[in-house]
Amino acid sequence: MPEHNADLVILGGGSGGYACALRAAELGKSVVLIERDKLGGTCLHYGCIPTKALLHAAEVADSAREGDKVGVKSSLSGIDMAGVNSYKDGVIAKLYKGLQGLVKSRKITLVEGTGKFVGPNTVVVGDDTYVGEKVVLATGSYSKSIPGLDIGGRVITSSEAIRLDEVPQRVVVLGGGVIGVEFASVFKSFGAEVTIVEALPRLVPNEDEFASKLLERAFRRRKIAFKTGVKFTGAKQTDDAVTVSLESGEEIEADYLLVAVGRGPNTANSGFEEAGVTMERGFVLTDERLRTNLPNVYAVGDIVPGLQLAHRGFAQGIFIAEDIAGLNPPVIDEAGIPRVTYCEPEVASVGLTEAQAKEKYGEIQTLTYDLAGNGKSQILQTQGAIKLIKTGAEGTPGPVVGLHMVGARVGELIGEAQLVYNWDAQAEDVAALIHAHPTQNEAFGEAHLALAGKPLHSHS
Ligand SMILES: Cc1cc2nc3c(=O)[nH]c(=O)nc-3n(C[C@H](O)[C@H](O)[C@H](O)COP(=O)(O)OP(=O)(O)OC[C@H]3O[C@@H](n4cnc5c(N)ncnc54)[C@H](O)[C@@H]3O)c2cc1C
């Protein structure tokens, strides 16, 4: 068996794995990156990028349909899925090429094949053995289903939904989390009748209740149907349709059932458990420095319990590379990782929810700034609000520890929001900064002005 040695052997070339590879190479390490499918992983090929391209096409469709609202004569004559897919695939292809070039230029050895971690520092790919001074497990995640519900035919996951060649007329989306509401938004904009079924009491249940409430209100206005607190009991399909049954006895017929009930860790067949890695429900357990229980073996990204987000994977990958290089990077604060749901309207947040802040700090103060007072939001004709949470009672100093936003394009405001949280800023600090008029970003400044006790365009 040919044996290859490197400073770092990384199993999985998605966001977490390739970010680690790029940073480690930059720091002078020799790196082997093993990928069985496509460099870039879920985010580039099946996740973030394709879905956001679909959401952009959806926004264009809405603009065409709603031109009349601003006096522009336009109408939507149809969605050409071949055209949508070729636009989306073009975006992916360009980014993929760029990433391949980056990996090559940093002299990372990319091994195409399925790897098996056999421990203690070794990954086997076919007949080859790769021995790393350090090993990083980065095998990512897959779309889960629920027991008894097989994926196939008219029952699909996000992987199939990103490449449908027709616009469905009726879709049931099982799961009202991030992926579910994003697809519901796309399908509705493309003209489908959409029903979301969510077992928990609200859409985007991991967000602050404020965000769920505003999103639900917006979806009602958009005529996206949703049933929350309702259990799915089964689905039967024919060649043309699928019938979804709910615990209430109700049945809904649709062209497709999109299963969006979360993502499970992709760890079953890669040798981790046999090699002695400590796992829990398939996830790889690590300490806060992303070290597994085995010496010199790290884990990164969706296989590590926590937020399953590409930029968390990037940050963790960079962290591991720097840790290995002896740079002693600071531990990543999971709450400081920005979260954006890109449906229409968008939902964005960073820091703690009101419930979490109360539990952690006891006394807190909240402030909600309605986008009705923001000129640019009115120009865009969007509704929504920004909610801030600070520690301590009104009038006392305390950092802003939670920022939550709902409205068209508010995802773009998350950059400033994450600085506020991660730099422990107080409302007064942000209120003193000047926000350009008329931008939506100005709403962010106004919310902090109001929280600092000097509201401008708000009644609070
Ligand atoms: C529909 C959808 C939309 C999303 N939208 C967003 C978004 O807007 N923003 C965001 O931040 N996140 C988003 N995500 C989540 C994001 O894609 C993931 O958090 C991210 O890809 C995780 O990176 P990772 O490196 O842990 O895993 P992955 O990207 O899944 O990469 C793991 C890689 O390992 C490879 N692999 C696995 N096992 C082996 C093996 N044995 N040998 C060799 N290779 C192996 C796989 O082929 C894969 O390429 C979305 C996900 C989905 C599904």
The ligand as an ORCA input file, in Angstrom:
! r2SCAN-3c Opt
* xyz 0 1
  C     -30.216     23.592      0.922
  C     -29.138     24.139      1.818
  C     -28.960     25.501      1.925
  C     -27.960     26.006      2.745
  N     -27.806     27.357      2.817
  C     -26.837     27.869      3.605
  C     -26.608     29.272      3.647
  O     -27.280     30.050      2.967
  N     -25.626     29.735      4.444
  C     -24.870     28.900      5.208
  O     -23.988     29.381      5.921
  N     -25.047     27.561      5.189
  C     -26.011     27.030      4.392
  N     -26.168     25.682      4.329
  C     -25.331     24.826      5.190
  C     -23.928     24.614      4.618
  O     -24.033     24.107      3.318
  C     -23.170     23.646      5.529
  O     -23.186     24.127      6.848
  C     -21.728     23.487      5.086
  O     -21.662     23.019      3.761
  C     -21.013     22.513      6.027
  O     -19.696     22.365      5.635
  P     -18.907     21.025      5.997
  O     -17.522     21.236      5.485
  O     -19.107     20.656      7.389
  O     -19.629     19.879      5.149
  P     -19.940     19.700      3.610
  O     -20.022     20.968      2.884
  O     -21.113     18.776      3.563
  O     -18.651     18.960      3.062
  C     -18.293     17.683      3.444
  C     -17.580     17.040      2.266
  O     -17.009     15.814      2.683
  C     -17.123     14.876      1.633
  N     -17.036     13.537      2.231
  C     -17.869     12.993      3.151
  N     -17.426     11.769      3.504
  C     -16.302     11.554      2.798
  C     -15.383     10.471      2.734
  N     -15.537      9.385      3.466
  N     -14.328     10.581      1.882
  C     -14.148     11.692      1.119
  N     -14.987     12.733      1.155
  C     -16.041     12.671      1.988
  C     -18.458     15.176      0.997
  O     -18.519     14.739     -0.336
  C     -18.516     16.713      1.116
  O     -18.062     17.345     -0.056
  C     -27.131     25.129      3.489
  C     -27.300     23.749      3.365
  C     -28.273     23.255      2.533
  C     -28.427     21.781      2.394
*
